[in-house]
Amino acid sequence: MLWATAYELLGGDSPTFPSPWAVLNDLVSGLREDYLGALGASLLRLSYGFGLAMVMGSALGVALALSRTAEWLLGPLVLGVQCLPSICWLPVAILTFGLSEKAILFVVLMGSVGSITMAVRDGLKQVPTTWLRVADTFGAGRLQRLFQVQIPSAVPGFITGLKQGWSFAWRSLLAGEMLYRIVGVGGLLTEARDLAEYPKMFAVMLLIVGISVLVDQILFGVLERRVRARWGIAA
C-alpha cells in the first residue's frame, strides 16, 4: 500500500501525515458519532441547491435552444458563468446574503446551473433535422415537437449535464461550508484543520471521496446505463 509505504519512509512519526490505520480508525469512530449527521446536513443543502439549479438550468437551456434572441442575449453570459470557478461566487454570496445558509445555496446554484443549461441547450440543438421534418410531416405543432421529439432525444445529453453539474455543486457546497463553518462535511474538515486533528482531516477527505464515487457509480451510473440502453446508444 503506497500510503503505508510513504508513512514508513517519513519515519512513522510525521505529525501532519498520519498512518492509514489511524485515519481508518478515526473514520470508523466518526461514522458512529457525528459524521453521518454532518453528511446528512450537507446532502440536504445539496439537494436544495442542485434541485433549483436543475429547474433553472432546464428552463434556460430550452430558451437558448429555441430562441435566437435568448441565445444572443444570454448565451455568452451562461458560458461565462459555467467557466467561472464556483469559489469566485463566495464573496458575492457573503455580501448579498451574509454568512448564512442562503449564501451557501447561492454558491451551489451558481456552481452548477451553467453546466446544466449548456447540456440542455446542446442536447436540443443536436436533434437530427430529419426527425423534426418527420414530426412536421405528421402535423406536429411546436409544443408537440418539443415535448415528443426534441426533449426525449436530448435526455442522454441532459443526464451527462446533470452528472457534471452535481460534481460542481458538491465542490461548491464544500467550499461554502468550509468558510461558514456550519454543521456539514465542510465544517468537519475546517474544524479538523484548525485543531490540527490530522487523522480526522484525512478521514473526512476519504468520506468525501467515498460519497462522490458512490453517487457517481450508483445514482448517475445506473441512470446513464439505463438511458443509453433505452435510447439504443449503449456501448
N, C-alpha and C positions, 0 to 999 in steps of 0.2 A: 504494500500500500504506500503510495507516494507521500501521503500526509504523514504517516508514521515515520517513514524514512527521513523526510525533511526535519521532523521534530527531533529525531535522534542525531542528525548531523549538526543541529544547533545546540547540542549538548544536553537536551532533555530538560532544560530549566529556563527556557525563554519566557519572560513574563507576558509578552504580547503575542506569543504563538503557542496556544495550549495544545495538549495532546488530543488526538481524535477520541480517546476514551473519556477524557474529561468533558469534551463537548457533547458526546453521546449521552453521558450520564446527566448532564445539565438539561439536554433536550428531553429525555425521558421524564425527569423530575418536573420540568417545566410544563410538560403536557398534562401532568397530573394536577398542577396547581393553577397557573394563570395564563398559560399560553393559549389555550383553547378559547378562553373568554376574550382575549385580545384579538385573536384571529377572527372570531365571530363578529366583533365590532368593526374590524376592518372590512370584512366581506359585506357587511350590511351597508357601510358607506359606499363601497364599490358598486353594489347593486343599484343604489340610488343614482349615483353619478353616471354610471355606464348606461343604465336604463334611459335616462334623459338624453344622453348622447346618441343612443340608438334612434330615439324618436326624432330628434332634431336633425341628425345626420341623414336619416332616410328621407325626410321631407326636403332637405336642401339638395340631396342627390337627385331626387326626382325633378325638382325645379331646374337644376343645372342641365339635366339631360334633355328636358323637353322645351326649355325656353332659351333662345339665343340671347335675349336681353339679360336674363338671370346669369347666364354663363359669362357674358361680357362684364357685368357689374360685380358679381360675387365670386366668379371662378378664381381670379388671382388672389383674392382675399382668403378663400378657403385653402388654396395651395400654400399660402404663406403661413396660415395657422397650423397646417399639417407639418410643415418643415420646422416650425419654431419649437425648440425643446420645452417640454412642459414645465421645467423648473423656472423658466422665464416668466411664467404666469403667477408665480408666488408673490412677488412684490405688488402686482396689480390686485390680486385677491386680498392681500392684507390691507392695502389702502382702501379698498372698496368695502370689505366685509369685516375687517379686523381679524384678530386671531380667533376664529370660530369655525364651527362645523361647515358653515356656508362657504367659507374660503376654501376648505379642502374639497368640497363638492364642485366648486367652480374650477379648481385646478384639474380635477378628474375629468370634468366635462370638456374643458378646452384641450386636454391632452389626447382625447380620443375621438372627438366629433369630426375632426378633419379627415382622418383616415376612413371613417365610415362613410362620410359624404362622398369622397373620391371613389370609393369602391362601388357605391350605388350608382353614381354617375357613369363610371366606366362600364359597369355591367350593363346598364340600359343602352349605352351607345354602341356596345359591341353585339347587340342582337342583329342577326343576319337580315339584310334588307329583303331577301326573298320571303322570309317569314311574315314580315309586315305587309308585303304585297299580297300574299295569300290571304291574310286576315282582311285586307281591303276588298279582295275579290269576293269574299263571303259576306261582305256588307257590314263588317265590324266597325263600330263607332270608335271615337278616340279613346273613351274610357274603357271600352271592351278590349281594344288593342293593348292598352296599358296594363290592365289587370289580368288579362288572359294570355297575353303573348310576351310582352316585354318584361314585366316583373318576374314571372316564373322562369324566363330564360336567364335573368340576371341573378338568380338565387345562389349559384355556386360562387360567383364573384363576391356577392354580399356576405357569404359565410367567411370567405377569406378576409374581407374587410373587418368583420366582427372580431376575428381572431387577432388581427393586428391591433385593432382598437382596444381590445381587452388588455393586451400587453402594455400598451401606452398608458391606459387607465390605471393599471396595477402599479406601474412605476410612479405615476403622478401621485397616487394615493400615499404611497410610502414616503415620498418626498414631503408631502404636506404634513403627514403625521409626525415625521421626524422634527419638523420645525415647530409644530404646535404642541407636541408632547402630550397628546391625549391618549386615552386607552385605545390601544391598537398595536399592530405589529411594529409599525414605525416607531411608536413611543417606547416599546420594549428595547428596540435597537439603540435608540438615543440614551435611554437610561443605563443600559449596559456599558455604552461607551463612556458616559460621564462618570460612572462609578468604577471604571476600569475592571469590570467583570468580563474578561475576555472569553472565557468558556461560554458564558451566556450570550455574548455578542455573536460568536460563531454559530451557536445553536440556533439563534433566531434567523441568521442568514441561511442556515440549512432548511429551516422551516419555510422561509420564503421561496427558496428554490424548489422544495418539495411540492408546495401548493401550486407553483407555476407549472411544474411538469404534470401534476395530476389534472389540473384544469385543461391544459393543452391536449393531453392524451385521452382523458375520459370524456370531457364535455365536447370540446371542439373536434377532437379526433374522430369520435364516433359520429358526430353530426356531419362532419365533412365526408366521411366514407359513405354514409347513407345517402347524402345528397348526390354525390358523384355516381353512386350505383343507380340511383333513381333516374338521374338525367343521362345515364349511359356514357359517362366520361371517366369511369374508374380505370385506373392503370391496369 
